[in-house]
Every structure is written in structure tokens, then in C-alpha cells.
Amino acid sequence: MTGAAVIAAGAAAPASPQRWLARLAWLLVAAGIALLAWAAWGPWRDAPAPYRYRVTDEGDAGRFAALGLQGFDALQLQRVELRADGIDQALAVGHVARRAGGAPVMVDWENASGEPLVHVDTRAAELAGLAQAVREHTPEDSLLLAWWDTARALALLTGRRTPFDAWFGEPFIAPSPWLARRSSIETAERGFWGAAPSQPQAREFRRFAEALASDERTGAQALRELAGGREAFVVVHVSDLFKLGRMLPQQLGVATKDFPLRGDLHGPIVFVKRWMQEQQWSGYTVHEPSDRIARATFVTDARSAQTLLARLLPLTSSAPLEMRDPVLVHQQGGYWVYRIPPSAP
């Protein structure tokens, strides 16, 4: 009560001319800072996206044999380069696939920039092996739950149903100099890949992300509810840790580090273990997004290590083979496939 009375009394007291001048000076400084910030940002807010996709080749799966997609009928493929103004070399190279009249779907992506860049690295051969296993070992009417980029690719290659077949564009992945152009980038991405999801789809995907960021028991039940009583499988990839950490950073702490591949992984693993201990992080996993790079992904605290997604993936703090809800049924490279039981065990 005394403190409140003092504040009230101070507010009622007349201010001296010197105090008013000081306040006015601070207001002018604040206004100047705001004006400078607007001036710096203003020219960029309506600027076009700082990059473009350039198609450099196209054909059927036979023309792109190295991708390993020959077993998937009627695919039309394009090789695309991500090009930025003023830079001679492509920042990334990808391959998109579609069927007649359908929207393009990313099936292969290699980022050469060294910075987070629009998409995460994806290997078509790994994805093709996963899709073949899904076709062989899951019922045709089963439901697939996966991060939207994986879900779109599997829907295209397998014909299985998924609620996440739109271009969600989450999380937003861009280097710092491009952040001011987020609106233009998102508009350009939707224009290239297809329309944004409907509001119900967006809500469902948010529920899926929240389930992965929940503890194991809560998350498994949330996946069951999303499945709605149908035969369902959840597919996760090591890179989903990075994506979920970007989308829900308050719920999942994640860090990544790339290492050049020179022979086997023994050298990088020694460094990764030492670095994790120095940072006092809770677990890690390593995968190879390309033939040139090994990528270590860390969970940075004990709570993050207990999220459902971390438990489903092969971190040093997890045991996927011992999972009972959901149940592991297949592993393909960085992909892990689980069956969602209709009821809790």
C-alpha cells in the first residue's frame, strides 16, 4: 500500500521544466530510432523474393536414374536450381516430381550454401526406399502422419492418404539477411508449390506438431486422436527435430552442426561427444544428408529429450526399438516408421 501511495503521489506532482525537457528529448530519440528502423526495413517489405527457382532439365524417372525413382509410374521430374541475384553459382539443387495435372512435390534437395535455406536436405534414393516399403507393408487405406514435406512426397509416391498434402511452409527457413523479406518469400513459395492449406488443415498440422513436442504418453494419445480410429502410421525423420525446434522453440531445444565427410564417421563422432559434454546437452544423433556432409543434431535439455519426437528417433538418449506406443515397424536411412495402436497398450 505504501509503495502504491508513493507512486500515486509522484504521478500527481507537477514536473519541473527540466524534467519535461528531458522527457521530450527521450521521446525525440525514441522517435528517431523508430524512424531509422522503418527506413531500413521499409524498402524491403515489398521487395520481391531474393531468389528464384530455375528449371534446368526435365523428363521421366529414367532420365534421372540416380534418384532411384524408376519404380514409380507416370512421374514427371524436373531438376531445379535455387538462384539468388548477384551470385553466379546455384545456392541449392533439387528435384521436383508430379503426376499429370498435379502440383510439384520436392523429392530431392541439396543445399550448397552452408546456411539454412528454404528446405531441409532430402535424398531421393532414401525417400524412394521408404515409399517402396510403405507400399509393400501398409494397407492401401491406411493413414500416414508425417511432417508435411514428407507427407506430400509419400502421398505422391504411394497413394496413401495424409491430412497434410498442402504446402504448409512451416517452419520458415531462411538466412538472416532474408528475414525481412519473409512475406515475399512465402508468397513466391506458395506460387511455385501450390496453395496454402485450408484452416482445418492448418489446425490439424498444428495438433500434429504439438503432439510430437509433448511427452511420450501425451503425444502418443494425441496421434491416436488425429488418426480417428483408422489404421495409421507415423513417419519421422531426423531432420524433423530441426523443423519442430524452429516451429516450437519453447517446447523443443535443438542445435545442429555439420562436419565434412572424410571417410567414416569416427572422427566427427569423437568431436560431437566432446562438444555435447562441454555444452551439457542431453543427447544427439548423426545422419548424412548428402555424400559430403555428416550432420549432428542435439537436444539441448532434459525436457526436450523426453518429447515424443526425440523418443522416436535414434538419439543417444532414446531407445526406438523399445517403443510400445507407437510401435516401430520400419527404418530407412533417416526415416523411422511407427504403427499407431488403436488404443494405449
One Martini backbone bead per residue (centre of mass of N, CA, C, O) as a GRO file, in nm:
protein
  345
    1MET     BB    1   0.057   0.062  -0.021
    2THR     BB    2   0.290   0.262  -0.001
    3GLY     BB    3   0.395   0.236  -0.289
    4ALA     BB    4   0.129   0.327  -0.425
    5ALA     BB    5   0.120   0.607  -0.297
    6VAL     BB    6   0.384   0.716  -0.406
    7ILE     BB    7   0.314   0.689  -0.705
    8ALA     BB    8   0.066   0.870  -0.696
    9ALA     BB    9   0.203   1.121  -0.590
   10GLY     BB   10   0.415   1.150  -0.814
   11ALA     BB   11   0.205   1.179  -1.051
   12ALA     BB   12   0.074   1.453  -0.930
   13ALA     BB   13   0.323   1.601  -0.953
   14PRO     BB   14   0.482   1.859  -1.069
   15ALA     BB   15   0.686   1.923  -1.331
   16SER     BB   16   0.971   2.025  -1.430
   17PRO     BB   17   1.118   2.171  -1.697
   18GLN     BB   18   1.359   1.972  -1.703
   19ARG     BB   19   1.189   1.713  -1.715
   20TRP     BB   20   1.038   1.777  -1.976
   21LEU     BB   21   1.291   1.799  -2.154
   22ALA     BB   22   1.391   1.511  -2.107
   23ARG     BB   23   1.141   1.369  -2.217
   24LEU     BB   24   1.149   1.495  -2.498
   25ALA     BB   25   1.424   1.384  -2.578
   26TRP     BB   26   1.349   1.084  -2.557
   27LEU     BB   27   1.121   1.091  -2.765
   28LEU     BB   28   1.298   1.180  -3.003
   29VAL     BB   29   1.488   0.940  -2.998
   30ALA     BB   30   1.274   0.718  -3.034
   31ALA     BB   31   1.163   0.826  -3.302
   32GLY     BB   32   1.430   0.804  -3.457
   33ILE     BB   33   1.468   0.500  -3.431
   34ALA     BB   34   1.202   0.419  -3.566
   35LEU     BB   35   1.263   0.559  -3.837
   36LEU     BB   36   1.519   0.399  -3.905
   37ALA     BB   37   1.389   0.121  -3.903
   38TRP     BB   38   1.184   0.180  -4.125
   39ALA     BB   39   1.391   0.263  -4.342
   40ALA     BB   40   1.539  -0.014  -4.345
   41TRP     BB   41   1.271  -0.193  -4.397
   42GLY     BB   42   1.081  -0.070  -4.608
   43PRO     BB   43   1.224  -0.152  -4.889
   44TRP     BB   44   1.172  -0.477  -4.820
   45ARG     BB   45   0.865  -0.547  -4.775
   46ASP     BB   46   0.808  -0.529  -5.116
   47ALA     BB   47   1.013  -0.712  -5.202
   48PRO     BB   48   1.129  -0.952  -5.361
   49ALA     BB   49   1.244  -1.236  -5.380
   50PRO     BB   50   1.598  -1.334  -5.351
   51TYR     BB   51   1.485  -1.569  -5.538
   52ARG     BB   52   1.490  -1.854  -5.771
   53TYR     BB   53   1.358  -2.089  -5.986
   54ARG     BB   54   1.545  -2.314  -6.207
   55VAL     BB   55   1.494  -2.491  -6.486
   56THR     BB   56   1.732  -2.748  -6.631
   57ASP     BB   57   1.545  -3.014  -6.628
   58GLU     BB   58   1.354  -3.289  -6.792
   59GLY     BB   59   1.153  -3.590  -6.708
   60ASP     BB   60   1.177  -3.899  -6.636
   61ALA     BB   61   1.302  -4.138  -6.428
   62GLY     BB   62   1.518  -4.235  -6.636
   63ARG     BB   63   1.671  -3.959  -6.658
   64PHE     BB   64   1.690  -3.989  -6.318
   65ALA     BB   65   1.837  -4.255  -6.201
   66ALA     BB   66   1.987  -4.158  -5.933
   67LEU     BB   67   1.713  -4.132  -5.761
   68GLY     BB   68   1.535  -4.412  -5.766
   69LEU     BB   69   1.227  -4.375  -5.938
   70GLN     BB   70   1.147  -4.612  -6.147
   71GLY     BB   71   0.904  -4.758  -5.965
   72PHE     BB   72   0.737  -4.488  -6.047
   73ASP     BB   73   0.473  -4.407  -6.211
   74ALA     BB   74   0.420  -4.117  -6.402
   75LEU     BB   75   0.663  -3.938  -6.359
   76GLN     BB   76   0.749  -3.594  -6.332
   77LEU     BB   77   1.065  -3.431  -6.382
   78GLN     BB   78   1.272  -3.177  -6.213
   79ARG     BB   79   1.541  -2.963  -6.235
   80VAL     BB   80   1.647  -2.739  -5.971
   81GLU     BB   81   1.750  -2.403  -5.908
   82LEU     BB   82   1.880  -2.188  -5.666
   83ARG     BB   83   1.867  -1.837  -5.728
   84ALA     BB   84   2.066  -1.547  -5.677
   85ASP     BB   85   2.132  -1.237  -5.680
   86GLY     BB   86   2.479  -1.200  -5.766
   87ILE     BB   87   2.505  -1.522  -5.802
   88ASP     BB   88   2.650  -1.769  -5.994
   89GLN     BB   89   2.575  -1.990  -5.806
   90ALA     BB   90   2.407  -2.236  -5.684
   91LEU     BB   91   2.262  -2.282  -5.366
   92ALA     BB   92   2.069  -2.509  -5.490
   93VAL     BB   93   1.956  -2.854  -5.549
   94GLY     BB   94   1.669  -3.002  -5.715
   95HIS     BB   95   1.375  -3.226  -5.712
   96VAL     BB   96   1.073  -3.256  -5.890
   97ALA     BB   97   0.741  -3.396  -5.861
   98ARG     BB   98   0.477  -3.535  -6.079
   99ARG     BB   99   0.160  -3.554  -6.196
  100ALA     BB  100  -0.077  -3.516  -6.399
  101GLY     BB  101  -0.189  -3.199  -6.290
  102GLY     BB  102  -0.001  -3.167  -6.057
  103ALA     BB  103   0.176  -3.081  -5.800
  104PRO     BB  104   0.469  -3.003  -5.683
  105VAL     BB  105   0.735  -3.219  -5.541
  106MET     BB  106   0.971  -3.268  -5.314
  107VAL     BB  107   1.256  -3.524  -5.344
  108ASP     BB  108   1.518  -3.327  -5.371
  109TRP     BB  109   1.792  -3.179  -5.160
  110GLU     BB  110   2.081  -2.951  -5.200
  111ASN     BB  111   2.272  -2.760  -4.988
  112ALA     BB  112   2.548  -2.516  -5.069
  113SER     BB  113   2.559  -2.257  -4.854
  114GLY     BB  114   2.564  -2.314  -4.519
  115GLU     BB  115   2.259  -2.232  -4.490
  116PRO     BB  116   1.956  -2.192  -4.416
  117LEU     BB  117   1.733  -2.308  -4.707
  118VAL     BB  118   1.390  -2.345  -4.712
  119HIS     BB  119   1.510  -2.642  -4.704
  120VAL     BB  120   1.572  -2.960  -4.639
  121ASP     BB  121   1.758  -3.216  -4.673
  122THR     BB  122   1.710  -3.453  -4.952
  123ARG     BB  123   1.686  -3.805  -5.041
  124ALA     BB  124   1.555  -3.986  -5.292
  125ALA     BB  125   1.655  -4.275  -5.235
  126GLU     BB  126   1.545  -4.285  -4.946
  127LEU     BB  127   1.250  -4.220  -5.019
  128ALA     BB  128   1.205  -4.459  -5.211
  129GLY     BB  129   1.248  -4.684  -5.002
  130LEU     BB  130   1.020  -4.596  -4.820
  131ALA     BB  131   0.784  -4.611  -5.024
  132GLN     BB  132   0.813  -4.912  -5.085
  133ALA     BB  133   0.756  -5.009  -4.795
  134VAL     BB  134   0.477  -4.882  -4.768
  135ARG     BB  135   0.342  -5.037  -5.004
  136GLU     BB  136   0.408  -5.332  -4.882
  137HIS     BB  137   0.327  -5.276  -4.540
  138THR     BB  138   0.057  -5.116  -4.605
  139PRO     BB  139  -0.245  -5.031  -4.623
  140GLU     BB  140  -0.421  -4.860  -4.864
  141ASP     BB  141  -0.620  -4.717  -4.625
  142SER     BB  142  -0.410  -4.582  -4.481
  143LEU     BB  143  -0.260  -4.353  -4.253
  144LEU     BB  144  -0.043  -4.066  -4.282
  145LEU     BB  145   0.196  -3.932  -4.052
  146ALA     BB  146   0.372  -3.624  -4.126
  147TRP     BB  147   0.560  -3.416  -4.233
  148TRP     BB  148   0.455  -3.238  -4.497
  149ASP     BB  149   0.691  -3.310  -4.693
  150THR     BB  150   0.675  -3.615  -4.653
  151ALA     BB  151   0.371  -3.652  -4.705
  152ARG     BB  152   0.367  -3.557  -4.998
  153ALA     BB  153   0.566  -3.765  -5.112
  154LEU     BB  154   0.409  -4.022  -5.021
  155ALA     BB  155   0.147  -3.963  -5.167
  156LEU     BB  156   0.270  -3.966  -5.451
  157LEU     BB  157   0.422  -4.259  -5.433
  158THR     BB  158   0.167  -4.437  -5.278
  159GLY     BB  159  -0.144  -4.318  -5.224
  160ARG     BB  160  -0.164  -4.235  -4.949
  161ARG     BB  161  -0.309  -4.097  -4.685
  162THR     BB  162  -0.321  -3.738  -4.593
  163PRO     BB  163  -0.364  -3.428  -4.416
  164PHE     BB  164  -0.061  -3.320  -4.551
  165ASP     BB  165  -0.092  -3.203  -4.890
  166ALA     BB  166   0.018  -2.927  -4.848
  167TRP     BB  167   0.180  -2.603  -4.841
  168PHE     BB  168   0.288  -2.494  -4.536
  169GLY     BB  169   0.584  -2.364  -4.469
  170GLU     BB  170   0.683  -2.527  -4.205
  171PRO     BB  171   0.917  -2.368  -4.128
  172PHE     BB  172   1.090  -2.085  -4.153
  173ILE     BB  173   1.370  -2.088  -4.394
  174ALA     BB  174   1.638  -1.853  -4.337
  175PRO     BB  175   1.855  -1.626  -4.370
  176SER     BB  176   1.896  -1.333  -4.214
  177PRO     BB  177   1.889  -1.135  -4.475
  178TRP     BB  178   1.578  -1.257  -4.546
  179LEU     BB  179   1.366  -1.193  -4.319
  180ALA     BB  180   1.239  -0.920  -4.436
  181ARG     BB  181   1.115  -1.118  -4.688
  182ARG     BB  182   0.897  -1.321  -4.599
  183SER     BB  183   0.640  -1.254  -4.756
  184SER     BB  184   0.764  -1.290  -5.041
  185ILE     BB  185   0.858  -1.579  -5.004
  186GLU     BB  186   0.583  -1.710  -4.939
  187THR     BB  187   0.449  -1.627  -5.203
  188ALA     BB  188   0.648  -1.772  -5.393
  189GLU     BB  189   0.612  -2.057  -5.281
  190ARG     BB  190   0.308  -2.087  -5.333
  191GLY     BB  191   0.331  -2.041  -5.641
  192PHE     BB  192   0.509  -2.298  -5.695
  193TRP     BB  193   0.360  -2.535  -5.503
  194GLY     BB  194   0.094  -2.401  -5.393
  195ALA     BB  195  -0.148  -2.387  -5.191
  196ALA     BB  196  -0.257  -2.327  -4.904
  197PRO     BB  197  -0.391  -2.432  -4.640
  198SER     BB  198  -0.641  -2.491  -4.469
  199GLN     BB  199  -0.757  -2.431  -4.164
  200PRO     BB  200  -0.800  -2.727  -4.079
  201GLN     BB  201  -0.518  -2.819  -4.165
  202ALA     BB  202  -0.355  -2.628  -3.984
  203ARG     BB  203  -0.469  -2.739  -3.719
  204GLU     BB  204  -0.377  -3.033  -3.756
  205PHE     BB  205  -0.074  -2.972  -3.776
  206ARG     BB  206  -0.047  -2.843  -3.501
  207ARG     BB  207  -0.128  -3.096  -3.345
  208PHE     BB  208   0.105  -3.265  -3.445
  209ALA     BB  209   0.336  -3.092  -3.338
  210GLU     BB  210   0.244  -3.099  -3.040
  211ALA     BB  211   0.271  -3.403  -3.009
  212LEU     BB  212   0.582  -3.419  -3.062
  213ALA     BB  213   0.633  -3.199  -2.812
  214SER     BB  214   0.545  -3.400  -2.624
  215ASP     BB  215   0.512  -3.634  -2.432
  216GLU     BB  216   0.490  -3.958  -2.492
  217ARG     BB  217   0.197  -4.011  -2.390
  218THR     BB  218   0.050  -3.760  -2.497
  219GLY     BB  219   0.139  -3.785  -2.795
  220ALA     BB  220   0.020  -4.064  -2.860
  221GLN     BB  221  -0.275  -3.984  -2.807
  222ALA     BB  222  -0.286  -3.758  -3.019
  223LEU     BB  223  -0.237  -3.942  -3.263
  224ARG     BB  224  -0.489  -4.114  -3.223
  225GLU     BB  225  -0.688  -3.881  -3.263
  226LEU     BB  226  -0.597  -3.810  -3.551
  227ALA     BB  227  -0.670  -4.096  -3.671
  228GLY     BB  228  -0.970  -4.179  -3.591
  229GLY     BB  229  -0.948  -4.516  -3.591
  230ARG     BB  230  -0.739  -4.561  -3.796
  231GLU     BB  231  -0.511  -4.689  -3.986
  232ALA     BB  232  -0.182  -4.591  -3.861
  233PHE     BB  233   0.110  -4.385  -3.944
  234VAL     BB  234   0.435  -4.273  -3.838
  235VAL     BB  235   0.668  -4.039  -3.986
  236VAL     BB  236   1.016  -3.991  -3.922
  237HIS     BB  237   1.287  -3.752  -3.910
  238VAL     BB  238   1.573  -3.615  -3.811
  239SER     BB  239   1.496  -3.324  -3.934
  240ASP     BB  240   1.243  -3.274  -3.747
  241LEU     BB  241   1.391  -3.146  -3.515
  242PHE     BB  242   1.457  -2.881  -3.654
  243LYS     BB  243   1.165  -2.803  -3.736
  244LEU     BB  244   1.032  -2.813  -3.455
  245GLY     BB  245   1.232  -2.616  -3.318
  246ARG     BB  246   1.148  -2.376  -3.500
  247MET     BB  247   0.836  -2.381  -3.436
  248LEU     BB  248   0.891  -2.490  -3.107
  249PRO     BB  249   1.123  -2.357  -2.903
  250GLN     BB  250   0.982  -2.389  -2.611
  251GLN     BB  251   0.964  -2.728  -2.646
  252LEU     BB  252   1.235  -2.749  -2.841
  253GLY     BB  253   1.575  -2.810  -2.809
  254VAL     BB  254   1.800  -2.725  -3.083
  255ALA     BB  255   2.101  -2.846  -3.251
  256THR     BB  256   2.351  -2.793  -3.513
  257LYS     BB  257   2.619  -2.984  -3.698
  258ASP     BB  258   2.862  -2.974  -3.946
  259PHE     BB  259   3.054  -3.227  -4.134
  260PRO     BB  260   3.298  -3.340  -4.309
  261LEU     BB  261   3.343  -3.610  -4.524
  262ARG     BB  262   3.622  -3.841  -4.426
  263GLY     BB  263   3.502  -4.119  -4.451
  264ASP     BB  264   3.422  -4.190  -4.158
  265LEU     BB  265   3.254  -4.112  -3.836
  266HIS     BB  266   3.464  -4.113  -3.607
  267GLY     BB  267   3.570  -3.825  -3.590
  268PRO     BB  268   3.302  -3.666  -3.547
  269ILE     BB  269   3.203  -3.822  -3.294
  270VAL     BB  270   3.418  -3.728  -3.099
  271PHE     BB  271   3.344  -3.427  -3.120
  272VAL     BB  272   3.045  -3.446  -3.046
  273LYS     BB  273   3.079  -3.554  -2.759
  274ARG     BB  274   3.247  -3.320  -2.651
  275TRP     BB  275   3.048  -3.091  -2.716
  276MET     BB  276   2.808  -3.194  -2.549
  277GLN     BB  277   2.954  -3.188  -2.275
  278GLU     BB  278   3.025  -2.885  -2.276
  279GLN     BB  279   2.709  -2.797  -2.313
  280GLN     BB  280   2.511  -2.991  -2.160
  281TRP     BB  281   2.364  -3.191  -2.324
  282SER     BB  282   2.126  -3.476  -2.380
  283GLY     BB  283   2.164  -3.535  -2.703
  284TYR     BB  284   2.226  -3.738  -3.009
  285THR     BB  285   2.256  -3.733  -3.374
  286VAL     BB  286   2.363  -3.893  -3.688
  287HIS     BB  287   2.366  -3.782  -4.031
  288GLU     BB  288   2.345  -3.804  -4.407
  289PRO     BB  289   2.239  -3.564  -4.635
  290SER     BB  290   2.511  -3.635  -4.782
  291ASP     BB  291   2.821  -3.726  -4.924
  292ARG     BB  292   2.970  -3.464  -4.761
  293ILE     BB  293   2.779  -3.483  -4.494
  294ALA     BB  294   2.764  -3.449  -4.142
  295ARG     BB  295   2.485  -3.443  -3.903
  296ALA     BB  296   2.438  -3.293  -3.597
  297THR     BB  297   2.180  -3.356  -3.349
  298PHE     BB  298   2.051  -3.173  -3.072
  299VAL     BB  299   1.949  -3.192  -2.741
  300THR     BB  300   1.954  -2.932  -2.482
  301ASP     BB  301   1.749  -3.094  -2.286
  302ALA     BB  302   1.563  -3.300  -2.091
  303ARG     BB  303   1.283  -3.231  -2.201
  304SER     BB  304   1.346  -3.271  -2.503
  305ALA     BB  305   1.430  -3.578  -2.470
  306GLN     BB  306   1.105  -3.645  -2.384
  307THR     BB  307   0.993  -3.620  -2.639
  308LEU     BB  308   0.845  -3.790  -2.880
  309LEU     BB  309   1.041  -3.737  -3.111
  310ALA     BB  310   1.302  -3.812  -2.957
  311ARG     BB  311   1.204  -4.108  -2.894
  312LEU     BB  312   1.174  -4.194  -3.213
  313LEU     BB  313   1.476  -4.134  -3.226
  314PRO     BB  314   1.842  -4.200  -3.255
  315LEU     BB  315   1.930  -4.116  -2.978
  316THR     BB  316   2.127  -4.139  -2.694
  317SER     BB  317   1.837  -4.092  -2.520
  318SER     BB  318   1.720  -4.341  -2.683
  319ALA     BB  319   1.469  -4.632  -2.769
  320PRO     BB  320   1.303  -4.735  -3.036
  321LEU     BB  321   1.285  -5.055  -2.998
  322GLU     BB  322   1.108  -5.005  -2.713
  323MET     BB  323   0.863  -4.913  -2.835
  324ARG     BB  324   0.483  -4.924  -2.779
  325ASP     BB  325   0.386  -4.600  -2.818
  326PRO     BB  326   0.460  -4.652  -3.071
  327VAL     BB  327   0.549  -4.896  -3.329
  328LEU     BB  328   0.809  -5.031  -3.474
  329VAL     BB  329   0.842  -5.123  -3.846
  330HIS     BB  330   1.059  -4.908  -3.977
  331GLN     BB  331   1.384  -4.844  -4.148
  332GLN     BB  332   1.516  -4.555  -4.353
  333GLY     BB  333   1.765  -4.426  -4.268
  334GLY     BB  334   1.621  -4.130  -4.138
  335TYR     BB  335   1.369  -4.314  -4.127
  336TRP     BB  336   1.072  -4.365  -3.913
  337VAL     BB  337   0.831  -4.629  -3.857
  338TYR     BB  338   0.499  -4.619  -3.709
  339ARG     BB  339   0.255  -4.773  -3.529
  340ILE     BB  340  -0.076  -4.688  -3.432
  341PRO     BB  341  -0.248  -4.774  -3.185
  342PRO     BB  342  -0.590  -4.781  -3.107
  343SER     BB  343  -0.466  -4.834  -2.819
  344ALA     BB  344  -0.341  -4.832  -2.524
  345PRO     BB  345  -0.120  -5.064  -2.371
   0.00000   0.00000   0.00000
